[in-house]
Amino acid sequence: MRGLAWPGLLAAAALGAAWAWAWLFWGRGFEARAGPTVLLRAEELRRFSGEEGSAGLYLALLGEVFDVSSGRRHYGPGGAYSFFAGRDASRAFATGDFSPSGLTDDLAGLSPSEALAIQEWLHFYRKNYAPVGKVSGRFYDAGGAATEALHHAEALAAEGGRLRAEQEEHKRHFPPCNAEWSAGGGGGGGGGSRVWCSKHSGGVSRDWSGVPRRLQEAGSVHGRCVCVQEEHAVGGPGLEVYEGCPPFAHSCAVKG
């Protein structure tokens, strides 16, 4: 019975983690968005580049404008992030492309995880810098109302949060093995590696060590080594015992 129950528990735990993430993150986001009232056009925002004679030092992210004067050494002229000043360069916060073409608010083609990264940066600015208002254009219309582009970005980020919660829950149940490679390891005189499990393998602290198994996943040719609790080590879906390794050994030599 226990061997059949864990997949359902895994899915339920992942769903619960996703809802918890959404409540903490999105609840704060909607509250923060209601505050600022100043509405700028893109050309007006460019006047806040922090350069001598400029109107101030602002940047925008997903259409929300922040006064980053307190971070002038970062965002002001000569600063490492001066290219963000006076514009909405939301895309670059996810891609790291700081070229002129990359410093744009166009999010077309971004993945859920990239959209989530932008939302996390937005949370950072809401927490650390004074909100000024909004910039009309892609994410807010001329009346300050959210556009379909903003709703799409938020939905994509929510999907990124759900996927991350699933991945973290999966990693908690199937932590990666420790591994080391040696030129003469693996038995038979050829190169190979040793994989083993401990209570901290894969960077996941827990009260069990587990045994190594090759986990075959969709799209994976060779699979990957994960640690599995002994009660789930036999007959688990997609789990294979390493050739030549005792079923309940905590360390296995893997021929490379």
LUMMARVO-226798 format. One line per 10 residues: number of its first residue (from 1); their letters; for each residue x, y, z of C-alpha. Coordinates in steps of 0.02 Angstrom, whole numbers, padded with zeros to 5 digits. Example, Ala and Ser with C-alpha at 12.3 -4.5 7.8 and 13.67 -1.06 7.14 Angstrom:
REM residues 2
1 = AS = 00615/-00225/00390 ~ 00684/-00053/00357 $
This chain:
REM residues 256
1 = MRGLAWPGLL = 00000/00000/00000 ~ 00140/00121/00044 ~ 00224/00085/-00121 ~ 00069/00139/-00216 ~ 00030/00295/-00114 ~ 00185/00401/-00140 ~ 00150/00462/-00319 ~ -00016/00536/-00265 ~ 00062/00614/-00111 ~ 00199/00689/-00220 $
11 = AAAALGAAWA = 00072/00771/-00336 ~ -00032/00837/-00191 ~ 00121/00908/-00104 ~ 00178/00994/-00264 ~ 00005/01070/-00288 ~ 00005/01131/-00108 ~ 00177/01209/-00129 ~ 00121/01296/-00289 ~ -00032/01370/-00203 ~ 00075/01429/-00056 $
21 = WAWLFWGRGF = 00197/01512/-00175 ~ 00057/01597/-00270 ~ -00027/01662/-00111 ~ 00133/01736/-00041 ~ 00199/01808/-00202 ~ 00046/01863/-00300 ~ -00047/01928/-00148 ~ 00094/02049/-00112 ~ 00107/02093/-00296 ~ -00074/02148/-00318 $
31 = EARAGPTVLL = -00066/02251/-00158 ~ 00090/02341/-00215 ~ 00019/02380/-00386 ~ -00127/02477/-00314 ~ -00019/02612/-00233 ~ 00069/02724/-00362 ~ -00036/02847/-00463 ~ 00090/02942/-00573 ~ 00078/02893/-00756 ~ 00224/02927/-00872 $
41 = RAEELRRFSG = 00248/02903/-01058 ~ 00404/02813/-01118 ~ 00480/02975/-01182 ~ 00450/03056/-01013 ~ 00532/02910/-00923 ~ 00688/02935/-01029 ~ 00712/03104/-00944 ~ 00751/03012/-00782 ~ 00917/02937/-00836 ~ 01016/03007/-00689 $
51 = EEGSAGLYLA = 01132/03104/-00804 ~ 01181/03282/-00763 ~ 01031/03395/-00790 ~ 00908/03249/-00794 ~ 00746/03251/-00695 ~ 00799/03108/-00580 ~ 00845/02924/-00582 ~ 00704/02803/-00622 ~ 00686/02633/-00699 ~ 00532/02531/-00744 $
61 = LLGEVFDVSS = 00497/02346/-00734 ~ 00338/02269/-00806 ~ 00273/02447/-00822 ~ 00300/02493/-00638 ~ 00415/02642/-00611 ~ 00537/02652/-00465 ~ 00648/02791/-00399 ~ 00820/02710/-00387 ~ 00912/02867/-00332 ~ 00967/02778/-00173 $
71 = GRRHYGPGGA = 01059/02654/-00285 ~ 01143/02787/-00391 ~ 01312/02701/-00385 ~ 01229/02553/-00472 ~ 01105/02638/-00588 ~ 01180/02810/-00613 ~ 01303/02859/-00750 ~ 01454/02744/-00745 ~ 01363/02617/-00637 ~ 01360/02433/-00678 $
81 = YSFFAGRDAS = 01172/02441/-00715 ~ 01159/02615/-00787 ~ 01082/02543/-00945 ~ 00920/02511/-00847 ~ 00897/02694/-00805 ~ 00757/02790/-00890 ~ 00677/02641/-00974 ~ 00580/02480/-00954 ~ 00701/02341/-01000 ~ 00602/02199/-00923 $
91 = RAFATGDFSP = 00663/02067/-01045 ~ 00846/02093/-00998 ~ 00810/02049/-00817 ~ 00776/01871/-00875 ~ 00894/01851/-01022 ~ 01046/01950/-00966 ~ 01055/02025/-01141 ~ 01107/02205/-01109 ~ 01133/02251/-01291 ~ 01024/02389/-01364 $
101 = SGLTDDLAGL = 00907/02259/-01440 ~ 00899/02162/-01277 ~ 00852/02312/-01169 ~ 00668/02304/-01212 ~ 00501/02273/-01127 ~ 00452/02146/-01261 ~ 00435/01977/-01175 ~ 00388/01877/-01330 ~ 00457/01700/-01328 ~ 00510/01697/-01145 $
111 = SPSEALAIQE = 00486/01536/-01047 ~ 00384/01521/-00886 ~ 00544/01515/-00783 ~ 00607/01674/-00866 ~ 00442/01763/-00834 ~ 00453/01706/-00653 ~ 00629/01780/-00641 ~ 00560/01949/-00697 ~ 00421/01941/-00567 ~ 00549/01903/-00433 $
121 = WLHFYRKNYA = 00649/02056/-00485 ~ 00490/02157/-00477 ~ 00464/02098/-00299 ~ 00643/02151/-00260 ~ 00613/02328/-00323 ~ 00447/02341/-00233 ~ 00536/02294/-00072 ~ 00692/02401/-00091 ~ 00647/02556/-00191 ~ 00513/02690/-00186 $
131 = PVGKVSGRFY = 00371/02665/-00312 ~ 00337/02814/-00424 ~ 00196/02757/-00536 ~ 00176/02672/-00704 ~ 00235/02696/-00882 ~ 00101/02686/-01016 ~ 00133/02575/-01164 ~ 00152/02387/-01164 ~ 00094/02344/-00987 ~ -00022/02488/-00944 $
141 = DAGGAATEAL = -00133/02588/-01059 ~ -00150/02777/-01067 ~ -00273/02771/-00923 ~ -00160/02668/-00812 ~ -00257/02505/-00830 ~ -00165/02340/-00847 ~ -00154/02275/-01025 ~ -00170/02100/-01093 ~ 00020/02094/-01108 ~ 00036/02116/-00919 $
151 = HHAEALAAEG = -00096/01984/-00885 ~ -00004/01865/-01000 ~ 00163/01900/-00912 ~ 00083/01867/-00744 ~ 00002/01705/-00803 ~ 00168/01646/-00876 ~ 00257/01685/-00713 ~ 00123/01592/-00615 ~ 00155/01441/-00726 ~ 00340/01460/-00690 $
161 = GRLRAEQEEH = 00303/01460/-00504 ~ 00197/01303/-00520 ~ 00334/01214/-00618 ~ 00466/01266/-00493 ~ 00360/01201/-00348 ~ 00341/01035/-00438 ~ 00528/01024/-00472 ~ 00572/01064/-00291 ~ 00449/00937/-00226 ~ 00515/00807/-00348 $
171 = KRHFPPCNAE = 00693/00844/-00294 ~ 00642/00826/-00111 ~ 00574/00651/-00146 ~ 00712/00603/-00269 ~ 00871/00695/-00214 ~ 01019/00680/-00334 ~ 01157/00558/-00286 ~ 01333/00604/-00240 ~ 01452/00556/-00380 ~ 01637/00547/-00416 $
181 = WSAGGGGGGG = 01726/00493/-00574 ~ 01891/00402/-00590 ~ 01990/00341/-00739 ~ 01998/00165/-00671 ~ 01832/00158/-00582 ~ 01675/00064/-00623 ~ 01754/-00108/-00628 ~ 01825/-00200/-00779 ~ 01977/-00086/-00792 ~ 01886/00053/-00885 $
191 = GGSRVWCSKH = 01838/00226/-00828 ~ 01684/00246/-00724 ~ 01607/00329/-00575 ~ 01543/00293/-00402 ~ 01372/00353/-00348 ~ 01312/00351/-00170 ~ 01179/00419/-00056 ~ 01190/00511/00110 ~ 01075/00616/00216 ~ 01137/00772/00125 $
201 = SGGVSRDWSG = 01166/00710/-00053 ~ 01105/00825/-00190 ~ 01105/00969/-00067 ~ 00941/00904/00008 ~ 00949/00880/00196 ~ 00836/00742/00261 ~ 00824/00607/00394 ~ 00855/00462/00273 ~ 01000/00415/00158 ~ 00917/00306/00027 $
211 = VPRRLQEAGS = 00991/00195/-00107 ~ 01050/00243/-00282 ~ 00935/00215/-00430 ~ 00940/00269/-00611 ~ 00784/00371/-00644 ~ 00726/00364/-00825 ~ 00627/00519/-00874 ~ 00543/00570/-01035 ~ 00669/00640/-01157 ~ 00818/00571/-01061 $
221 = VHGRCVCVQE = 00930/00442/-01145 ~ 01040/00389/-00999 ~ 00935/00439/-00850 ~ 01006/00514/-00692 ~ 01054/00450/-00521 ~ 00933/00485/-00380 ~ 00919/00427/-00200 ~ 00762/00330/-00157 ~ 00696/00278/00012 ~ 00716/00091/00033 $
231 = EHAVGGPGLE = 00531/00057/00048 ~ 00506/00131/-00127 ~ 00666/00061/-00204 ~ 00587/-00093/-00283 ~ 00461/-00076/-00423 ~ 00452/00113/-00424 ~ 00402/00187/-00593 ~ 00553/00231/-00700 ~ 00678/00172/-00568 ~ 00816/00050/-00616 $
241 = VYEGCPPFAH = 00944/-00039/-00508 ~ 01122/-00009/-00569 ~ 01196/-00162/-00653 ~ 01307/-00261/-00536 ~ 01253/-00163/-00383 ~ 01162/-00248/-00237 ~ 00982/-00183/-00231 ~ 01000/-00101/-00060 ~ 01180/-00043/-00067 ~ 01208/00140/-00025 $
251 = SCAVKG = 01353/00152/-00148 ~ 01370/00085/-00325 ~ 01512/00076/-00450 ~ 01448/00131/-00620 ~ 01547/00084/-00774 ~ 01570/00234/-00889 $
